[in-house]
Amino acid sequence: MAGAARVLSVASEAVPLVKTGGLADVAGALPAALAGQGWDMRVLLPAYRGLADRLTGPQTIWRDADLFGGKARVLKGTLGGVMFLLLDAAHLFDRAGGPYSDAGRDHPDNAERFAALSWAAAELARGQGTDGWSPAILHAHDWQAGLAPAYLRYGPEVPVRTVMTVHNIAFQGIAPADKLAGLRLPGWTYSADRVEYFGNISTLKAGLVTADAITTVSPTYAEELRRPDYGLGLEGVIASRARDLHGILNGVDLAVWSPERDPAIIPYSAKSLKGKAENRAALAAEFGLSPADGPLAIVVSRLTDQKGIDLLAEVLPEFISAGGSLAVLGAGDPALEAAMRQAAERWPGRVGVRIGYDEALAHRMFGGGDAVLVPSRFEPCGLTQMYGLRYGTIPVVAATGGLNDTVIGATPASLSARAATGVSFHPVDKTAFAGALRQVSRLYADRSGWTSLMKRAMKAEVGWEAPAARYADLYRSLLP
Ligand SMILES: Nc1ncnc2c1ncn2[C@@H]1O[C@H](COP(=O)(O)OP(=O)(O)O[C@H]2O[C@H](CO)[C@@H](O)[C@H](O)[C@H]2O)[C@@H](O)[C@H]1O
């Protein structure tokens, strides 16, 4: 590359600073991978409470006396080799709770909070930073950054190209129409081909109609998004931009997710699987399980409808009576949390549940589990099935979205061709899921067949190198 091209990536969460889900994994690891391939990357995030203290050598590079109702500045600093920019605006981000909610209730001013993030991104893209750095490309992630390409498009022209990535179209950044001026959108943008969406404003739609290119996180999801049952109201917008839409699979950060060097577990590899058995015993003990002869399955997930956790509750009786055991880590919908707790009470020693969010425990679960269950109704990409591949924790997935693109389901043909890396089922319902679990129990009973399956899974390419190269190609295609 002639001189490192500059890219400003904008998101509401990114590892290692703040994470509530897969968006953070991607918004943190993709820029790091691209920086490794020679791109000059910066990642803009809100400075939620306490975050600014974690940057090394923070420097102020932008100030605003009134950013949606208060003083703001952008701090620049590095962390883990990545250049982060933090939008420090106490009236918007220095508060109790998580990035989006506190005690289960959304922050009431989320529209303004993330409009402010997008506004600051657009200002930096316009060269307003005081350190002389301005990007050639602005890369916006999900609805929280959707207004950034819109502010650029609807304001004075600048030579900055924009990319909008959809990690989950179910979150659309809906705000009431009367917030238009409050969100600094000109009146004329309230039309069906701009930010208006069924009588409201959608910040995701704003990004989708204004960005130069759109990406989503798997080829199958890119196809699915054109259909009403997956596009969830935005299918028309997606279809109208089909030529600019790219499905690029996520990767896994192999520095964090590799059984050979994971400090949370006893290390093992495809060549030496001994540690896996020790991790399994430790995991069973940690969850108070005494597994029978069948597989020890794990679930690490938000407990929501999207993730098909209600189906899990329905198929458990048969799986348990066939000798399976289950360890669940997750949080989310109170009814699904309760269903998981009930399962643990009903099958003590066979089902163990931890409600909460625990990164280290997630590592121990992938280290010790035999199979990871991902029965999602829709899944833009999904990361846990890829962790499963890496750790030889066989993914059992619904054949949708990225699950379909990353796991080769076991069939007589794929098994005899030695291509299978997991088990997949379709349609996403109780009957098909139960059938998949029967298949898992059968495959597991054949110990040498299961070991071959594990070894093959562990060799699947799931790192960031190839996906980052695809983003790099896309960026290059946009540059003048
Ligand atoms: N209780 C818990 N404790 C510890 N860790 C937990 C946890 N619950 C979840 N996690 C972790 O959070 C991440 C979840 O990522 P996913 O990609 O599976 O789904 P998510 O729906 O959040 O992401 C959305 O964005 C990503 C990124 O593009 C897409 O892959 C995905 O399909 C889309 O729905 C994983 O790293 C997982 O290990």
The ligand as a Gaussian input file, in Angstrom:
#p B3LYP/6-31G(d) Opt

LIG

0 1
 N      -22.879000     -14.806000      29.687000
 C      -21.779000     -14.635000      28.988000
 N      -20.563000     -14.659000      29.570000
 C      -19.427000     -14.491000      28.857000
 N      -19.415000     -14.280000      27.524000
 C      -20.598000     -14.239000      26.895000
 C      -21.828000     -14.418000      27.564000
 N      -22.840000     -14.310000      26.668000
 C      -22.265000     -14.090000      25.487000
 N      -20.915000     -14.036000      25.613000
 C      -19.926000     -13.753000      24.575000
 O      -20.458000     -12.676000      23.775000
 C      -20.151000     -12.927000      22.411000
 C      -21.443000     -13.174000      21.656000
 O      -21.187000     -13.057000      20.302000
 P      -22.126000     -13.637000      19.167000
 O      -21.463000     -13.303000      17.895000
 O      -22.340000     -15.082000      19.415000
 O      -23.530000     -12.940000      19.353000
 P      -24.161000     -11.447000      19.490000
 O      -25.591000     -11.707000      19.249000
 O      -23.772000     -10.813000      20.757000
 O      -23.519000     -10.590000      18.320000
 C      -24.019000      -9.979000      17.103000
 O      -22.837000      -9.465000      16.449000
 C      -21.861000     -10.466000      16.213000
 C      -20.637000      -9.763000      15.650000
 O      -20.785000      -9.422000      14.320000
 C      -22.387000     -11.557000      15.293000
 O      -21.423000     -12.587000      15.231000
 C      -23.707000     -12.117000      15.838000
 O      -24.266000     -13.027000      14.921000
 C      -24.670000     -10.972000      16.135000
 O      -25.913000     -11.445000      16.656000
 C      -19.218000     -14.112000      22.384000
 O      -17.887000     -13.663000      22.491000
 C      -19.638000     -14.891000      23.650000
 O      -18.637000     -15.723000      24.136000

